[in-house]
Amino acid sequence: MTKHAFILLSHPERPGKFANSLTYAAQLDAAGHEARVYFDGAATYWFEDIEDRPAPARAAYERAKDEDLVAGVCDHCATFKGVAAAVEAEGFEIDGTEHAPDVAALADEGYEIHTV
């Protein structure tokens, strides 16, 4: 089976990019592949006013979260953009201001990296 890491960089004003990427990760996981999702850059705004996000994107996010596919949120980006508290309210830890994920480490571990 293959390994896939989805790096979400898009602003949540483009909810289709979120819904599609999260759905693809869930489909890969369901088929036995390894899938991880990371929120980075402008995608960290997703957590701000999350209840107001369009229903299809929210449903895809909830599924990915429930299936433990969300592997992380960039500490630096969430802190810099002022959304760390919203990220933590969703159950993700923000510990400092280190930038994540380490794409070189993911590549070394055999992950195919998809940036959205």
C-alpha positions as CSV (number, residue, x, y, z in Angstrom):
1,M,0.0,0.0,0.0
2,T,1.0,3.6,-0.5
3,K,1.5,6.5,1.9
4,H,0.0,10.0,1.3
5,A,0.4,13.3,3.1
6,F,-2.0,16.1,2.2
7,I,-0.7,19.5,3.1
8,L,-3.6,21.9,3.1
9,L,-2.4,25.5,2.4
10,S,-5.6,27.0,0.9
11,H,-7.7,29.6,2.6
12,P,-11.0,28.2,3.9
13,E,-12.8,30.6,1.5
14,R,-12.3,27.8,-1.0
15,P,-14.1,25.0,0.8
16,G,-14.1,22.6,-2.1
17,K,-10.4,22.3,-1.8
18,F,-10.8,21.2,1.9
19,A,-13.8,18.9,1.2
20,N,-12.1,17.2,-1.7
21,S,-8.7,16.7,-0.1
22,L,-10.2,15.4,3.2
23,T,-12.4,13.1,1.2
24,Y,-9.5,11.8,-0.8
25,A,-7.5,11.1,2.4
26,A,-10.5,9.2,3.9
27,Q,-10.9,7.2,0.7
28,L,-7.3,6.2,0.6
29,D,-7.4,5.3,4.3
30,A,-10.5,3.2,3.8
31,A,-8.8,1.3,1.0
32,G,-5.9,0.4,3.3
33,H,-3.4,3.1,2.3
34,E,-1.8,5.4,4.9
35,A,-3.1,8.9,4.7
36,R,-2.3,12.0,6.8
37,V,-3.6,15.6,6.6
38,Y,-1.8,18.7,7.8
39,F,-3.2,22.2,8.1
40,D,-0.5,24.8,7.1
41,G,-0.4,28.4,6.1
42,A,-3.8,30.0,5.3
43,A,-5.5,26.7,5.9
44,T,-5.1,27.2,9.7
45,Y,-7.9,29.8,9.4
46,W,-10.2,26.8,8.9
47,F,-10.5,26.5,12.7
48,E,-11.7,30.1,13.2
49,D,-15.5,30.2,13.2
50,I,-15.5,26.5,12.2
51,E,-19.2,26.2,12.8
52,D,-19.8,28.6,9.9
53,R,-17.9,26.6,7.3
54,P,-20.1,25.1,4.5
55,A,-21.7,21.8,5.5
56,P,-20.0,19.5,2.9
57,A,-16.5,20.8,3.9
58,R,-17.3,20.5,7.6
59,A,-18.6,16.9,7.1
60,A,-15.4,15.9,5.3
61,Y,-13.4,17.5,8.1
62,E,-15.4,15.8,10.8
63,R,-14.9,12.4,9.1
64,A,-11.2,12.9,8.7
65,K,-10.9,14.1,12.3
66,D,-13.0,11.1,13.6
67,E,-10.8,8.7,11.6
68,D,-7.7,10.3,13.1
69,L,-6.4,11.4,9.7
70,V,-5.6,15.0,10.8
71,A,-1.9,14.6,11.8
72,G,-1.2,18.2,12.7
73,V,-1.6,21.9,12.4
74,C,1.4,24.2,11.9
75,D,2.2,25.8,15.2
76,H,3.9,28.8,13.7
77,C,1.1,29.5,11.3
78,A,-1.7,29.1,13.8
79,T,0.1,31.3,16.3
80,F,1.1,34.0,13.7
81,K,-2.4,34.1,12.3
82,G,-4.0,34.4,15.8
83,V,-6.0,31.1,15.6
84,A,-4.1,29.0,18.1
85,A,-7.0,29.0,20.6
86,A,-9.5,27.9,17.9
87,V,-7.1,25.1,16.9
88,E,-6.8,24.0,20.5
89,A,-10.6,24.1,20.9
90,E,-10.8,21.4,18.2
91,G,-8.4,19.2,20.2
92,F,-5.1,19.9,18.5
93,E,-2.1,21.0,20.5
94,I,-0.2,24.1,19.6
95,D,3.2,23.9,21.3
96,G,5.3,26.9,20.5
97,T,5.9,28.4,17.1
98,E,7.7,25.6,15.2
99,H,6.8,25.3,11.6
100,A,5.3,21.9,10.6
101,P,5.1,19.5,8.9
102,D,8.6,18.5,8.1
103,V,8.1,17.5,4.5
104,A,11.6,16.1,4.1
105,A,10.9,13.7,7.0
106,L,7.6,12.7,5.4
107,A,9.4,12.1,2.0
108,D,12.0,10.1,3.8
109,E,9.3,8.0,5.4
110,G,7.9,7.2,1.9
111,Y,4.9,9.6,1.8
112,E,3.8,11.0,-1.5
113,I,3.1,14.7,-0.7
114,H,0.0,16.5,-2.1
115,T,-0.2,20.2,-1.6
116,V,-3.6,21.9,-1.9
